[in-house]
Amino acid sequence: MIVYLIIGLYLFLTFGISLLTTGKQENNPEGYFLAGRNMGPVVLFFTFIATNFSAFFFLGFAGAGYRIGLPFYTMMSFGTAFTALSFYFIGSKVWALGKSKGYITPPELIRKESGSSVLGNLYLSVLFVFTLPYLALQPIGAGILLERLTEGGIPYFMGAILLSFFICLYVLFGGMKSVALTDVKQGILMFVLMFTALFVIAGKFGGITQANEMVFQIKPALFSRGGNGSFFTEQKWFSNMILWILCVPIIPQLFMRFYISKNISALKSSTILYAIVPLFLFICPVLIGMMGHLSFPDLQGKAADQILPMMLNAHSPKWLAALIMTGALAAFMSTLDSQLLSLGTMFTRDFYKVYINPKIGLESEVRIGKMAIIVFALVGLGLAYKPPESIFALAKLAFTGYAILFPTTIAVLYLKKKLPIYCILSIIIGLILLIALFLDVIQSDFFFGFDMVVPIFLSTSFTIILGILIDKSPENEF
């Protein structure tokens, strides 16, 4: 019963925050979708991290720690820290353009700055295609978590429906302001409870040092440079490091966060903090996953992604396990709410307003956005009905898809000479290559052991660079 009380109290408090913010926003696109572009550095920092650290962070990281070991932490923490460079490089320009020209979505900026509706539509399509599987990760994680916490009392898909329902409620009521303020609470909760989980579980084995020594005795490969099974070759290490640099600023819910900053100073401060936090936070779920070998050896496939709730259930009181795993609920909710809001915003601004009703009023625009949010929540649940073998594999596919757009984003933001035709070709080539690699039409060995993101980035970048070199016209319009 205590598990249900803790879960219920958490959801009630989350919804309460939404109700408190509902009456304080303007009922127009900038007010609802971007919180009036008035977020300070503290709220902006928490909404950045809470939006990005999702089900993949709680379940995927622990599962990868179980399968791969400590090198996964090194790759993810430093890769995410270096992401702050591209984060600020893109974010500062996006903020300035959004402030001066009123942009609200990523495709809107790309379409208008490039002068190409074709490029804008292609950019929008890629974001939709790769956000949907990423969207599904959140109800998948919530369903797994609630089923484990309640020992089957809340079945997997019922848990996914429950969390999606509450998220829809507070997003519909409060928009971006509600989402951002909820992210502050969820971010703090996520930090405190993840560290608590590590110390509680490690304490059952004599502390972190003793637990790691015990794991080393039975699985020394988890501490090797390449990880268990020599998973991380030098090529894979490099590939995964640059993946996050290329994809994270392009993720639509994070891209839209660049617009909401109060000023450039707030954006800069939050970016610096974003680079530091992963170095301390990411170690927790990875170590818990590694300790999972002491209690649950020989887990295979998607079973490893459940190692965190399994360890909590095995090594902490029920009430404490439920309290700690509300941190995971916070991660799921703070990513899913932002995904739903960004998808609803893009549908409204970049599809409905452009092709169905260009004269739509401001309040009607918000209403259409809310309807789209409900539809996308249902789509996410549909995709989560049968979860994949590994959360990590699904997330990586989505992130690689975002990376295809990185060269085009840089070209549109920073090149004085706009060459949309070559950006279009760049994206098409990247998509073809991704599909070919994913379906094994082209073997990854053909690229000397590098993951698919490397040849995709090189080919997409080369296409745009070649276009700049061969096109002699002052402006190439398409």
C-alpha positions, 0 to 999 in steps of 0.5 A: 500500500505504501508504494501506491501512496508514494506514487499517488502523492508524487503525481498529485504534487506534480499536477498541483504545480501545473495548476499553480502556473496555469493562470500566470501565462498568456494564452498565445503561442509565445506564452503557451509554447515558450513561456514568454521567452523569460526563463532565468539561468536556474530554471533554464538549467534544470529544464535542460537536464530534466528534458534530456535525462530520460528513461534512457538515463535511468533504465538504459544507463543501468542496463548498459552498465550491466552489459558493458561496464564502467567505460559506458560511464566515461563515454557518456559523461564526457560526451555529454560534457563536450556537447555543451560546446555545440549546445552553446554554438547553436543555442546562442544563434537560435536564441538571437534569431528567435528573439528578433524574428519571433521563431518558435519551432526548429523547422520554422527557423530553418524554413524562413532563414533558408528561404526554402519551404522544401528544406523546412518540410524535410527538416520537420519530417526528420524530426517527427520520424526520429522523435516518435521512437524516442517518445515511446521510450518514456511510457516504456520506461514508466511501464517497466518501472511501475510494474516492478515497483508494484510487483505486477499490481500495475501491469506494464502497459497500464503503467504506461497509460497512467503516466502518459495521462497525468503528463498530458493533464499538466502539459495541457493546463500549463504549457511550457511554463508548467513544464519548465517549473515542473522540471525544476522539481523533477530535476532536484528529485532526480539528483537526490534520489539517484545518489540515494539509490547508489549509496543504499544499494552499495551499502548492502555490499559493504559500500561502493568500494567493497561492492566494486571489488566484489564485481571485479572478482566475478566480472573484471571485463566490466572495468576494462578500457573496452568494457565487457566483451571489448564492446568499445573499440577505439572506433566505437568510442570516438563514434559515441563521443561525437554522436551526442555532440551532433544530436543533442542540440537538434533534439526538438524539445532541447532546440526549443529551450534555446528560445525560452532563455531570458537573455544570452547570459542565462543561456551561457550559464545554464550551458556551463552547468550542463557540461559539469553535472553529467560528470557526477550524475551519470556514474550512479546508474552505471555502478548500480547496473554493474552491481546487478551481477552480484544479485542477478547474474546472466540477464539477457536482452531487455531484461538488463534494462530492468536491473535498477528497479530489480536491485531496489526491490531486492536491497531496500525497503518497499517504501524507500524503493518506491521513493527512490524510483519516483526519481525515475518517474521524474525523468520519464515525465520531464522528457515526455512532457517536453516531447509532447509539447514540442511535437504539438507545437511543430504540428501547429506552427509548421503544418497546420498553420502553413498548409491548412489555416494560415489565418488561424488566430493566436488562441486557436493556435494554442487550442490546436496545439493542445489537441495535437499533444493528446494525439501524440501521447496516444501515438507514443503509447501505441509504439510502447505497446510492444517494447524493443529488446533494448532501450539503448538501441532504440535511443541510439537510432533516434539520436543518429537520425537527429545527427543527420540534421546537424550540418544543415543546421550549422549551414543555415545558422552561420553561412551568409550564402544560403544553399538550401538545395545542397542541404536538402541533398545532404539530409536525403543522403544521410537518411539513405545511408542510415537506412542502408546501415540499419538494414545491413544493406551496407555492413558497418565493417565497410567503415573500418569499425566506426558506428553509423554516425561517423559516415553519416556525418562525413557524407552530409557535411561533405555534400554541403561543403561541395555545394559551397565550393562548386556553386558560384551564384551569389544566392542559390534559391530552391 
